[in-house]
Amino acid sequence: MAIMIRTDADIQRDVMEEFVWDPEVEVTDVGVEVDDGVVTLTGSVREYATKLAAERAAFRVAGIRAVANDVEVHTVWSDERTDTDVAKAAANVIQHNTTIPDDAIDIKVARNWVTLTGQVEWDHQRRAAEKAIKRIHGVSGVTNMISIKQPAASASDITEGIERALVRSAEVDADRITVSVDGGHVTLTGSVRSWLERQEAHEAAWKSRGVTAITNKIEIRAP
């Protein structure tokens, strides 16, 4: 079987086509540069959610090794919101999100940049809080400092659970990934074929009981 070689020009073309395909991305406001499989996004958009949508779209393209998102968020004067406006909106979306435990998240806003702190049991709850904030009009960025608290589990139980989850995944070549555990801290190493495969392994590891932190050192080695 012939191996398809992905040039930087191929990747740039496909990223731009992905922008056109994705209705969340304002393609005319985002520029794309590619150097040795590393994509740099430039330009300006009116919403932080649009900046992140462009990043997600780029990561979906085969052959990408990394993405540098230098897109800036510039709201027009009539759309500007105060920190108080953003803080109130953030508090409301967190309060009404049934995924997030009550009173688990603290919110701080400075220059429309939201910082989240607090403690939850699972990574999906931490990600749900961040995702909800990212979609608020007027937010210029989010720093997620929410920590995970899990009951202690043995290193062997955590390792076995993650390895079995990787084997079950249709998206991950489990034989190419190594799992090591120190307390609740998991380190993933090895290589995969795409960024999406790397992310799938990362999310699978977070679902194991006892995991409180993950260092993902998996490399992307596209064919």
Solvent accessible surface area in square Angstrom, and as a share of the most:
residue,aa,sasa,rsa
1,M,235,1.05
2,A,100,0.78
3,I,119,0.61
4,M,127,0.57
5,I,126,0.64
6,R,51,0.19
7,T,68,0.40
8,D,50,0.26
9,A,69,0.54
10,D,34,0.18
11,I,2,0.01
12,Q,76,0.34
13,R,123,0.45
14,D,32,0.17
15,V,0,0.00
16,M,66,0.29
17,E,102,0.46
18,E,38,0.17
19,F,1,0.01
20,V,109,0.63
21,W,203,0.71
22,D,15,0.08
23,P,130,0.82
24,E,78,0.35
25,V,11,0.07
26,E,67,0.30
27,V,39,0.23
28,T,129,0.75
29,D,58,0.30
30,V,7,0.04
31,G,30,0.29
32,V,12,0.07
33,E,106,0.47
34,V,25,0.15
35,D,108,0.56
36,D,98,0.51
37,G,5,0.05
38,V,51,0.29
39,V,0,0.00
40,T,35,0.21
41,L,0,0.00
42,T,49,0.28
43,G,38,0.36
44,S,46,0.30
45,V,4,0.02
46,R,118,0.43
47,E,47,0.21
48,Y,20,0.08
49,A,26,0.20
50,T,12,0.07
51,K,41,0.17
52,L,21,0.10
53,A,1,0.01
54,A,0,0.00
55,E,50,0.22
56,R,104,0.38
57,A,0,0.00
58,A,0,0.00
59,F,29,0.12
60,R,99,0.36
61,V,15,0.09
62,A,55,0.43
63,G,12,0.11
64,I,2,0.01
65,R,115,0.42
66,A,37,0.28
67,V,26,0.15
68,A,41,0.32
69,N,31,0.16
70,D,86,0.45
71,V,2,0.01
72,E,96,0.43
73,V,29,0.17
74,H,108,0.48
75,T,40,0.23
76,V,70,0.40
77,W,213,0.75
78,S,90,0.58
79,D,30,0.15
80,E,108,0.49
81,R,75,0.27
82,T,83,0.48
83,D,49,0.25
84,T,80,0.46
85,D,54,0.28
86,V,0,0.00
87,A,36,0.28
88,K,130,0.55
89,A,21,0.16
90,A,0,0.00
91,A,49,0.38
92,N,79,0.41
93,V,52,0.30
94,I,20,0.10
95,Q,134,0.60
96,H,138,0.62
97,N,37,0.19
98,T,141,0.82
99,T,54,0.31
100,I,8,0.04
101,P,56,0.35
102,D,125,0.65
103,D,149,0.77
104,A,20,0.16
105,I,18,0.09
106,D,91,0.47
107,I,50,0.26
108,K,138,0.59
109,V,25,0.14
110,A,53,0.41
111,R,221,0.81
112,N,27,0.14
113,W,112,0.39
114,V,0,0.00
115,T,32,0.19
116,L,0,0.00
117,T,51,0.29
118,G,26,0.25
119,Q,94,0.42
120,V,6,0.03
121,E,101,0.45
122,W,49,0.17
123,D,8,0.04
124,H,89,0.40
125,Q,23,0.10
126,R,47,0.17
127,R,99,0.36
128,A,21,0.16
129,A,0,0.00
130,E,39,0.17
131,K,121,0.51
132,A,21,0.16
133,I,0,0.00
134,K,44,0.19
135,R,134,0.49
136,I,14,0.07
137,H,66,0.30
138,G,4,0.04
139,V,1,0.01
140,S,34,0.22
141,G,0,0.00
142,V,16,0.09
143,T,51,0.29
144,N,44,0.23
145,M,122,0.54
146,I,3,0.01
147,S,49,0.32
148,I,12,0.06
149,K,130,0.55
150,Q,20,0.09
151,P,102,0.64
152,A,109,0.84
153,A,41,0.32
154,S,56,0.36
155,A,48,0.37
156,S,78,0.51
157,D,89,0.46
158,I,2,0.01
159,T,30,0.17
160,E,95,0.43
161,G,30,0.29
162,I,1,0.00
163,E,79,0.35
164,R,143,0.52
165,A,20,0.16
166,L,2,0.01
167,V,109,0.63
168,R,171,0.62
169,S,23,0.15
170,A,105,0.81
171,E,110,0.50
172,V,13,0.07
173,D,48,0.25
174,A,24,0.19
175,D,141,0.73
176,R,85,0.31
177,I,16,0.08
178,T,83,0.48
179,V,11,0.07
180,S,58,0.37
181,V,27,0.16
182,D,115,0.60
183,G,53,0.51
184,G,20,0.19
185,H,77,0.34
186,V,0,0.00
187,T,31,0.18
188,L,0,0.00
189,T,50,0.29
190,G,31,0.30
191,S,12,0.08
192,V,0,0.00
193,R,111,0.41
194,S,35,0.22
195,W,57,0.20
196,L,95,0.47
197,E,7,0.03
198,R,41,0.15
199,Q,63,0.28
200,E,62,0.28
201,A,0,0.00
202,H,40,0.18
203,E,49,0.22
204,A,14,0.11
205,A,0,0.00
206,W,18,0.06
207,K,140,0.59
208,S,17,0.11
209,R,168,0.61
210,G,4,0.04
211,V,1,0.01
212,T,50,0.29
213,A,40,0.31
214,I,27,0.14
215,T,46,0.27
216,N,25,0.13
217,K,122,0.52
218,I,5,0.03
219,E,89,0.40
220,I,22,0.11
221,R,147,0.54
222,A,41,0.32
223,P,99,0.62
